[in-house]
Amino acid sequence: MSNSVIETLQHHCTQRDFTDQVVSDETLAKIITTAQHAPSSQYLQAYSLIEVTDPAIRQALAKLTTRATVATQGRLLVVIADQHRNVQLADTPAAQQALTELDRFLGSVEDATLMTEAMVMVTESLGLGSVVLGSINNDTQAVIDLLHLPKLTLPVFGFQIGYPSSQPETKPRLGLDAILFKNQYVEPTSYQTELTNFDQRLHAYYANRSSHARDEHLRDMTKEALGSAAKRRDFFKIATRQGFLPEA
Ligand SMILES: Cc1cc2nc3c(=O)[nH]c(=O)nc-3n(C[C@H](O)[C@H](O)[C@H](O)COP(=O)(O)O)c2cc1C
């Protein structure tokens, strides 16, 4: 069973280096307008995008995402969780308040996330590549200040698009035995075996890949959170300052 969507997803690979070939306005608009058809919670389309073209802002974002290429390569969007627009449309104080609470805070982050994944897929279907940059939130307040984000908006991802300068190998994914359960959260008997098998596939991928080969196991990947956790501790406090989560 295969079609072009299945092929695109099965060959998905994050790209982090791009050639000088310019992504045209038409291509960027096609990627965005197509991805806008992603599902949207309550059909509120609670996201916005900011394209960053100012070299000084790109440089600042490159620094905080620790990716030098963010400063210069491809086109750079910041995906924003946005209830600012919807609050202006709401015509009662109660409806306005509801848009700021946890439920719609999550809705805006969910919408921004699904939109971003849809952009990944459209981008790859056109032969371009992209990287989702969660590291934009290494310093959320700095991004808010740089982009002049109003109340009821928050940065969710950076998203860099360009023509790939290399073809990294596709990373393996867990097998169904590790992620698909029936009716209840009961790990199948094959669960541990699949984790062991996946660890071998992951280790082989990292050992044999054509660039940045390294000795890596599944348990090593979980240590990544040690670095990022500390950088996100202020996120809810900042969300509150931005007008979200009044019930917190
Ligand atoms: C929510 C999210 C945040 C991410 N943030 C970053 C990031 O800040 N920098 C980066 O280089 N890659 C980032 N990535 C890309 C992941 O590292 C990548 O998807 C993962 O290693 C799997 O590789 P693949 O996409 O090539 O299959 C992010 C991906 C997701 C889904």
The ligand as an SDF file (V2000), in Angstrom:
LIG
                    3D

 31 33  0  0  0  0  0  0  0  0999 V2000
    8.5960   19.7660   18.8570 C   0  0  0  0  0  0  0  0  0  0  0  0
    9.9140   19.6140   18.1440 C   0  0  0  0  0  0  0  0  0  0  0  0
   10.9460   20.4650   18.4370 C   0  0  0  0  0  0  0  0  0  0  0  0
   12.1730   20.3460   17.7710 C   0  0  0  0  0  0  0  0  0  0  0  0
   13.1540   21.2440   18.0240 N   0  0  0  0  0  0  0  0  0  0  0  0
   14.3180   21.1650   17.3600 C   0  0  0  0  0  0  0  0  0  0  0  0
   15.3300   22.1370   17.5780 C   0  0  0  0  0  0  0  0  0  0  0  0
   15.1630   23.0630   18.3570 O   0  0  0  0  0  0  0  0  0  0  0  0
   16.4840   22.0200   16.8850 N   0  0  0  0  0  0  0  0  0  0  0  0
   16.6830   21.0180   15.9860 C   0  0  0  0  0  0  0  0  0  0  0  0
   17.7510   20.9690   15.3860 O   0  0  0  0  0  0  0  0  0  0  0  0
   15.7380   20.0690   15.7490 N   0  0  0  0  0  0  0  0  0  0  0  0
   14.5630   20.1240   16.4060 C   0  0  0  0  0  0  0  0  0  0  0  0
   13.5750   19.2200   16.1560 N   0  0  0  0  0  0  0  0  0  0  0  0
   13.8060   18.1390   15.1850 C   0  0  0  0  0  0  0  0  0  0  0  0
   14.0300   16.8080   15.9030 C   0  0  0  0  0  0  0  0  0  0  0  0
   15.3320   16.7930   16.4400 O   0  0  0  0  0  0  0  0  0  0  0  0
   13.8320   15.6660   14.8960 C   0  0  0  0  0  0  0  0  0  0  0  0
   12.5060   15.6950   14.4350 O   0  0  0  0  0  0  0  0  0  0  0  0
   14.1410   14.3080   15.5250 C   0  0  0  0  0  0  0  0  0  0  0  0
   15.5000   14.1650   15.8280 O   0  0  0  0  0  0  0  0  0  0  0  0
   13.7550   13.1810   14.5750 C   0  0  0  0  0  0  0  0  0  0  0  0
   14.4790   13.3090   13.3960 O   0  0  0  0  0  0  0  0  0  0  0  0
   13.7350   13.3940   11.9900 P   0  0  0  0  0  0  0  0  0  0  0  0
   12.7560   14.5480   12.0550 O   0  0  0  0  0  0  0  0  0  0  0  0
   14.8230   13.6410   10.9850 O   0  0  0  0  0  0  0  0  0  0  0  0
   13.0500   12.0840   11.7830 O   0  0  0  0  0  0  0  0  0  0  0  0
   12.3600   19.3210   16.8020 C   0  0  0  0  0  0  0  0  0  0  0  0
   11.2860   18.4660   16.5100 C   0  0  0  0  0  0  0  0  0  0  0  0
   10.0830   18.6190   17.1680 C   0  0  0  0  0  0  0  0  0  0  0  0
    8.9310   17.6940   16.8230 C   0  0  0  0  0  0  0  0  0  0  0  0
  1  2  1  0
  2  3  1  0
  2 30  2  0
  3  4  2  0
  4  5  1  0
  4 28  1  0
  5  6  2  0
  6  7  1  0
  6 13  1  0
  7  8  2  0
  7  9  1  0
  9 10  1  0
 10 11  2  0
 10 12  1  0
 12 13  2  0
 13 14  1  0
 14 15  1  0
 14 28  1  0
 15 16  1  0
 16 17  1  0
 16 18  1  0
 18 19  1  0
 18 20  1  0
 20 21  1  0
 20 22  1  0
 22 23  1  0
 23 24  1  0
 24 25  2  0
 24 26  1  0
 24 27  1  0
 28 29  2  0
 29 30  1  0
 30 31  1  0
M  END
$$$$
